[in-house]
């Protein structure tokens, strides 16, 4: 199992957040502002949405990196356990090779 690298995590988080940005901005303009009688310009709505988008991007990237770190650590522990369990008194054993040892 290959763990996602930081660049792939960053790109995926960006795509997720940028699509969310567009949806949130449209929801703000056409639903929230009119529903609550909040008069604002498109630029102010864009700025408000941008603030929340940046915080969302940072949050998504950090959570993804923590989860990937945790997954990689678990994979390393499993590899270490398997490697240790296959070692014999004279090093790593290969099934069927016991007759080759002196």
N, C-alpha and C positions, 0 to 999 in steps of 0.2 A: 504494500500500500504506500503510495507516494503522497507525502504531505505537500500541500499547496505552498509555494514559495511566497515571499513577501511581495514581489511585484504582481503576481497573479492575485493575491489578496487585495492589494491596493486597487488594481484595475476593476476587480469585481465589486469592491465596496464603492468605488466611484460610479460605476454604471448603476448600481442599486440606488445610491443616494441622488444622483442627478435625475434619474427618472422620477424618484420621489419628490425632488425639488419642483419639477415641472407640474406634477399632479397637485402638490401642496399649493403652489402659486395660483393655479387655476381654481382650486377649492377656495382659497382666500378671496380671490377677486369676485367669483360668481356665486359663492355660497355664504361664507362667514361674514364678510363685510356687509353685504346687503341684509342678511338675516339679523344682524345686531346693530344696524344703522350706524356702522362705523365708516365714515367717509375718509378715504385716503386716496392718494394718487397711486398709479401703477408702480412708480418708482419706490415709494415707501413700502408698498406691499412686497415688491421685489427684495428690498433691503431686509425687511422683517423675515421673509422666507429664507434669505441667504444666511442670516445668523443661525437659524435653526438647522439649516442644511449643513453648514460647516461643523456644528457640534455633532450632528448625526453621522457625518463622514468620519470624524475622529473616533466616535464611539464604535462604529461598525468595524473600522480597521483594527482598533485595539482589541476588541472582543475576538475577532477572527484570528489575530496573531496569538492571543492567549490560548485559544482552543487548538490551534495548530501546534503550539509549543507543548501543550498537554498531550496531544496525540503522538507527537514525535517522541516524547519522554516515555510513554507507554510502549511504543514500538521498540525503543532502545532497551527497555527493561525486558521485554519478551525475547529479543535477540540475545541479550546477555544470559537469560535463563536457559535458552535452548543451547547456546554455545557451552555453558558450564555443564549442562547435563549430558553432553555427548563427549566430554573429555574423560579419558581413562587415565590410568597411572602413568602412561608414557605419552600423553598428549591427546589430541583429538582422535577419536576412533572413527573408522569407516566400516559400515556393516559388511561382514564377509571378509574382512582383512585381518582377523585375529591370527591366522596362520602365518602371516607375513612378519609378525613381530618376533624379535629374537628371544 
